[in-house]
Amino acid sequence: MTGFERITWLYKELKDNKYPNRQQFMTSFEVSSSTFKRDLSFFRDRLSAPIEYDEKRRGYFLTDTAFELPSFWFNHRQLLIIAAVCRQLEQFTTSPAIKNLRTRLQGIITAPNGRRMEIFSFENAACVSCDNANFDTLSQAILMERLIRITYKDGKKNNISCRDVEPYRLHNYAGSWYLIAFCRLRQAPRTFQLSRILNIEVLRENVEHRFNVNDYLTTAFGIFKGRNITTAVLRFRPALARLINEQCWHPSQITRWERDGSLTMELPVADLTEIRLKTLQYGREVEVISPPELRRQVAAEARAMAEMYEAQETGDRKQDTGGKTPRRESRDSA
């Protein structure tokens, strides 16, 4: 029998008020007295179980019958996955609640050679940190389904506004935390970046469930959502096509192989900002087919970038020639 099974047995005996003792434990699992002492100490010290010994009953009992071990609804592998998720969350916030949970889970989980969390690893680029107090306050407000009043700084013009919002979910996208909520000021669903929330006040009023969060998050590509959805059509050159075909940019995307080996992708977008930046990431390996406005924006950005680098190269050449504009050599010259 494993330690997990022995602790489970002890927990069940205590919850059933059967007053388990050392002899019963040793007989049931064919273990030594020292094993019983170690398991009992683990149960008390690591799991914080309120256990006392009853001299009359000659067995142990729970001084607080409300004590539960929710983690024992999961097996060893499932506990390890939960702990790994906590470790992932800690990359975005150092909330004490998450850190304490991971610490407790690590105390429960045992593995050969002392290895516990090392079988999972995460790496994220361009993470945006948020206020830990705000993270914990929002978590509680969502669980209690309470209205909140936030002071928010807009990301474009740094305008500061105060508004009442109904918080529904904390959503991490590309390394940044966002609050998905219904804004009573705008009377519409809104996405607020946690790092821009300056102050939070939890109000007494309960929230109403005005929209489906999952549907809202999947309406369009990226973090920017809206009602005006259009379809972006991108064509990737053969050199990049197989790599892109393995990626999921949006759950409802449609990909199609072309005769020349290129790949065409169609996906819904509500705002051109993020899809424009995403497209520029792949340079000349991708062409915007539609919408025309996205194609125009990408082309304009590409021209501006080319002009910037050409101006820099011209300046460098002038510096190398003492301020004189270098003569362009003929293609036929050696």
Residue, then its C-alpha position, 0 to 999 in steps of 0.5 A: m500500500t502507498g502512503f496515499e492509500r494509507i492517508t486516505w484510509l485514516y481520513k475515512e476512518l476519522k470522518d466516520n468516527k471510528y476512532p482508528n488507532r495504531q494497532q488497527f493501522m499496523t494490522s490493516f497495512e502490515v507496517s511498522s509502528s514507525t510508519f504509523k508515526r510518520d503518516l500521523s505526523f504528515f496528516r497533522d503537520r503537512l495537511s493541518a488535520p485537527i487530530e487528538y487522541d481519546e483515552k477512553r475510546r483508545g483512538y484518534f478523532l477530529t476535533d473539527t468535524a468540518f475538516e475536509l481534504p479536497s485534494f484527495w478527490f484527485n490522484h497523484r498525477q492529477l495533483l501534480i498537474i494542478a501544482a504545475v498549473c499553479r507554477q504557470l500562474e505564478q509567472f503572471t502574478t505572485s499572488p499569495a493565494i496561488k503561491n500557498l496552494r502550490t507550496r501545499l501541493q508540493g508538500i503532498i506530492t512525493a516522487p522518486n529522487g526528490r523530483r516533483m515539479e521538474i517534469f513540467s516547464f513553462e516559458n512566456a515572453a513579454c509578460v505584463s505583471c499586475d498588482n497582486a492585491n488587485f488580482d486577489t480582490l478580483s478573484q474574490a469579487i468574481l467568486m462572490e458575484r459582486l459588482i465592482r467599481i474600478t478606476y481605469k487608465d486607457g491604453k491609447k490616450n492614458n485617459i482615466s475613468c471611473r466605472d461600475v463593472e460586473p466581473y466575470r472572468l480573469h483571462n490570461y492572453a499572451g502573458s497579460w491578465y485581462l478582466i472580462a466584464f460587463c461595463r455599465l458605463r458602456q452597456a456592453p461587454r468589455t476587456f480591461q487589462l489588469s495592469r491598467i486598473l488603478n483602484i478597485e472597490v467591491l460593492r454590495e450589489n450582486v451581478e447579473h449574467r448578461f453574456n456568455v464569456n466563452d462565446y465572447l472570447t471566441t468571437a474574433f482573433g486576438i484580445f480585441k473584441g467587438r460587434n463588427i466582425t470581418t474575415a481576414v484572409l492571409r496567404f503564406r508562402p510554401a516555406l512557411a506553410r507547413l509551420i502555420n498549418e500546425q498552429c491554431w490562431h482561432p478555433s474557427q479558422i479555415t485553412r486551405w492548401e493551394r496548388d503552388g504549396s502555399l497555405t491560405m488561412e481565413l479567420p474572424v477579426a474585430d479589430l485590425t491592430e493585432i492581426r496587422l502586427k501578427t502579419l508583419q511578424y512573418g514579413r514577406e512570407v505572408e500576403v494579406i488578401s483581404p480585407p482591403e484596409l488590412r492590406r493597405q495598413v500592412a503595405a504602408e507599414a512595410r514601406a515605412m520600415a523600408e524607408m527607415y532602413e534605407a535612410q539609415e544605410t544612406g547615412d552610414r554610407k555618407q559617414d564612410t565617405g566623409g559626407k559625400t553621397p556615394r556613387r551607385e556602381s553599375r551592375d556590370s562593374a566588377 
